[in-house]
Amino acid sequence: MASIENKNAYTPILRQYLEQKERAEGALLLFRLGDFYEAFFEDAQILAQELEIALTSRADSAHPSGRVPMAGIPCRAADSYIPKLLAAGLKVAVSEQIGEALGGKGPMQREIAKILTPGTIPDGELLRSDAANYLLACTPAASSGFWGVAYVEVSTGELRFGELSEDELLQRVACLKPSEILAHSQPVSSKLAPLDDQLVLPVALSTNSKICLTRRREGSFSASAARERLAELFGQFALEGLVRDPSESALEALGAVLSYLAITSPGSLRSLRQLELIQASASFLSLDEQTLRNLEIFESLSLREKRGSLYHLFEAELSTKVGSRLLKEWLAAPLLSLPAIENRLNRVQALKENPKAKNKLKETLRGFSDLERLTVKLLGERLNPRELGWLRDSLRRLPALAQILETIGFEGELACSEELDRNIQTCWLALQESLPVVSSAGGIFQAGYNAELDDFRELIAGNEAWLQALESKEREKPGLKTLKVVASSNAGFYLELTKTASKSAPPEYQIKQNLTNQDRYTIPELSAREQGFLQAQNNQNALEESLFIALRASLIPFAEELRTIAGIVAGWDCLQAFASLAEAGDYTRPSLSATSQSICLTEARHPCLEALLPPGVFVPNDLSLVGGLEGSEASLILLTGPNMAGKSTYMKQAAIIALLAQCGSFVPAKRAELGILDRIFTRIGASDDPSSGRSTFMVEMTETAFLLNNLTERSLVLLDEVGRGTSTFDGVALAWSVAEYLLKQGVKTIFATHYHELSGLADLYPKAANYQLLAEEKDGDLVFLHKVASGAAEKSYGIEVARLAGLPRQVLERAKGLLASLNERGVKQINRSSLKQTAGDLQLALEFI
């Protein structure tokens, strides 16, 4: 952007633009010029690139090139363009014209009307209805390795803060996937380093999505400012009532969030809920981003979208948007408390055993709008008439919903206060069924709601009859039989005569407009009627708008009750989705124990894969793992077999079943007995990380180190092909050592490998067991049976799998020959010498090295 020192050399318009750019908090500035929003300088280049629109220029001698880059969008289309800018991680400031030039000279007066940032979108089409939109701030704490953290969801009013370790912070970022992160103006951690203004996380925890990183000056992270703002919002002692000794770093992060909202979205401050502490990860089953990705909880690995994910499977059964957001929370943070899990399971069972009530509940919930976000708009006085109608229609359904819950044994689960009920009835009686978006447009209230409003409406309604009577009277005058009396929203009230009839116009007719084929006139009584009509119409609209504002305000005291109702609606929506899928997929209620360390599954299935296949095609399998060092039951399964035989599916379905059980859902298995897990770790697949210079093998080892350093005796570990990124002997040694470490820790582990040497662990450790995915060769073809059996696989069938992948025939035949010769010679190590001897031809051997 042009520097402040030379801005005075530019034209008045560009000087005004540069001055406002300085106040735009680093946002791309859209500057109103007539019917367009224009951007200049570097902002114009960014705008043109992101929106794929033309980049033009404006002559100005102060610019080194003589022309200033310029790009613009029509004002009427701004709502379709701005979301694209926000989705690209940009902030957008909108400058509007507010008046004529001062003293009649220079450019019109303008000021920044709003600053839109990815993390502070309040409502509307810019928001995804099924996903939360978080703004998060973080600042280092006094104790090394810890961070003060605060985050807000503007559209729902959620506001939380606390202190987390660096790993917990990264995990929280992975789960929340905030749209925007506030950080210090200079990076203070190698793990939170900026690159191209995006937050870059370690590969093991990378979200693979753009996060807008906003650098804030040190003064923005102020604990004292946070305390002052909290006292204004929630009362003088609100903080003390929540936590006795709040972390200073957490308050500093909270101060950054609140001060940023005061700049970008000041109206949202009064819509915030009471402050909450960030719940410790010890309250939930911990799932790092690597695990969420590998288990395909929120998006499939192949499509990189929610289709094919566990979330998508359950989302299809949901009826509400607030339920969609809560389901994400439940899947990202399964419960650790056995009573809380059983509480959900009891509700799911009640619905599953009463399908008629379940279906009626699902249908009733479909009539609920997004109460959570509507309540925030109510508090912010942004709720329009149509949205108030949605709120009314939703609350109308509360008695029916309460009755359904009562039939399945949960009487009193949903109660509405008498005061709120009276207000609902008032809205029901007051509002029209079909409502406008704009409160000043009229047509909001039913007849009989307000006597003065009815009088205005009567006057307006009688206007048509009055105009017809006037037309009949005037047509009786000589030569005026074709006269028309017209009431136009653009031209007002007038008498219309053809050019021929105009010759007979009486003297009292005053010409209003001459057109090609007719003339328009007015007379005193018509002018008076027009003035009275417009005044009545304006009065009606103004009165109706004021009545609407008063009616809306009457509901504000019930905001917290509305939020509670929204939470109940969301919870039951998730529970009925669990019950619906349990019924459709023949899921069973899991048996959980707070003391057991076992996972025992009979005929377990992978829910997502099973849903994609025709009924009865998926092959179920059993699993038995018992953690700890005592007993003879296996704590570690060494899983061998060919690629594509189903090793990954077998591992993932075990973790998904455990996760679902702790969410309170029935699970896809004939029987499921589970000890409560505290963490699930996965190391499945790997890729390099060019941005940090880490190879695929280094990424693999980093991920393995993370899980080995953080696991507990109540964790579940899924490992796939540890050690494959280095030489065979190094890889085998590392894989053996990792497996041995896990055995000695007694951690429940499924270890998939093609290193058949590892099967020897079962001879040394009673807690290790060999299992294989069966496959067989029929008429030269490899057939996957997808069935798990005891024992180690003797072959990996790599060449057969390569054939399925489409390798050229000559390559496959040559590989078969080499493999047969190596096996005959008993070669244990593949190197240049052994391949040369096996091939029998130096030149040919070199071609395959």
Beta strands, then each sheet from edge to edge (+ up, - down):
strand 1: 28-33
strand 2: 36-40
strand 3: 56-59
strand 4: 67-74
strand 5: 92-99
strand 6: 109-116
strand 7: 134-140
strand 8: 146-153
strand 9: 158-165
strand 10: 180-184
strand 11: 193-195
strand 12: 198-200
strand 13: 212-216
strand 14: 276-277
strand 15: 286-287
strand 16: 484-488
strand 17: 492-498
strand 18: 510-514
strand 19: 518-522
strand 20: 591-593
strand 21: 598-604
strand 22: 621-626
strand 23: 636-640
strand 24: 671-675
strand 25: 679-683
strand 26: 715-720
strand 27: 748-752
strand 28: 768-778
strand 29: 781-790
sheet 1: 3+ 4- 2+ 1- 5- 6+
sheet 2: 13+ 10+ 7+ 8- 9+ 14+
sheet 3: 11+ 12-
sheet 4: 15+ 25+ 26+ 27+ 23+ 28+ 29-
sheet 5: 16+ 17- 19+ 18-
sheet 6: 20+ 24+ 21- 22+
end
